[in-house]
Protein backbone atom coordinates (compact mmCIF):
# COMPACT_ATOMS: atom_id res chain seq x y z
CA UNK A 1 0.00 0.00 0.00
CA UNK A 2 2.04 2.91 -1.28
CA UNK A 3 -0.82 5.41 -1.52
CA UNK A 4 0.10 6.96 1.81
CA UNK A 5 0.08 10.73 2.06
CA UNK A 6 3.23 12.45 3.29
CA UNK A 7 1.48 13.14 6.58
CA UNK A 8 0.44 9.51 7.05
CA UNK A 9 3.98 8.41 6.31
CA UNK A 10 5.37 10.89 8.87
CA UNK A 11 2.97 9.56 11.52
CA UNK A 12 3.80 5.92 10.78
CA UNK A 13 7.53 6.67 10.87
CA UNK A 14 7.17 8.50 14.20
CA UNK A 15 5.26 5.53 15.65
CA UNK A 16 7.71 3.01 14.20
CA UNK A 17 10.60 4.94 15.74
CA UNK A 18 9.09 4.85 19.22
CA UNK A 19 9.73 2.08 21.75
CA UNK A 20 6.25 2.30 23.23
CA UNK A 21 2.76 3.39 22.12
CA UNK A 22 2.44 7.15 21.56
CA UNK A 23 -0.30 9.59 22.40
CA UNK A 24 -1.42 12.27 19.95
CA UNK A 25 0.75 14.88 21.71
CA UNK A 26 3.84 12.71 21.19
CA UNK A 27 3.02 12.32 17.52
CA UNK A 28 2.40 16.06 17.11
CA UNK A 29 5.77 16.76 18.78
CA UNK A 30 7.59 14.20 16.62
CA UNK A 31 6.05 15.23 13.30
CA UNK A 32 5.32 18.94 13.73
CA UNK A 33 1.87 18.33 12.26
CA UNK A 34 -1.34 19.99 13.46
CA UNK A 35 -3.12 18.19 16.33
CA UNK A 36 -6.46 17.93 14.47
CA UNK A 37 -4.71 16.61 11.37
CA UNK A 38 -2.90 13.97 13.44
CA UNK A 39 -6.20 12.84 14.99
CA UNK A 40 -7.86 12.55 11.59
CA UNK A 41 -4.94 10.70 10.02
CA UNK A 42 -4.70 8.28 12.96
CA UNK A 43 -8.40 7.44 12.64
CA UNK A 44 -7.89 6.72 8.93
CA UNK A 45 -4.74 4.66 9.58
CA UNK A 46 -6.58 2.62 12.23
CA UNK A 47 -9.36 1.86 9.73
CA UNK A 48 -6.83 0.57 7.20
CA UNK A 49 -5.09 -1.54 9.86
CA UNK A 50 -1.75 0.29 9.74
CA UNK A 51 -2.08 1.63 13.28
CA UNK A 52 -3.53 -0.02 16.37
CA UNK A 53 -4.37 1.23 19.82
CA UNK A 54 -2.91 -1.16 22.41
CA UNK A 55 -3.67 1.27 25.23
CA UNK A 56 -6.53 3.79 25.38
CA UNK A 57 -5.53 7.01 23.57
CA UNK A 58 -2.10 5.60 22.66
CA UNK A 59 -1.16 4.32 19.24
CA UNK A 60 1.34 1.94 17.78
CA UNK A 61 2.27 0.90 14.26
CA UNK A 62 1.17 -2.57 13.10
CA UNK A 63 3.21 -5.03 11.05
CA UNK A 64 1.25 -3.88 7.97
CA UNK A 65 2.10 -0.29 8.89
CA UNK A 66 5.82 -1.13 9.07
CA UNK A 67 5.63 -2.79 5.65
CA UNK A 68 3.87 0.27 4.22
CA UNK A 69 6.81 2.54 5.13
CA UNK A 70 9.66 0.13 4.38
Secondary structure, DSSP 8 states (H G I E B T S, - for coil): -----HHHHHHHHHHHT-SS-B-HHHHHHHH---HHHHHHHHHHHHHTTSEEEEETTEEEE-HHHHHHH-
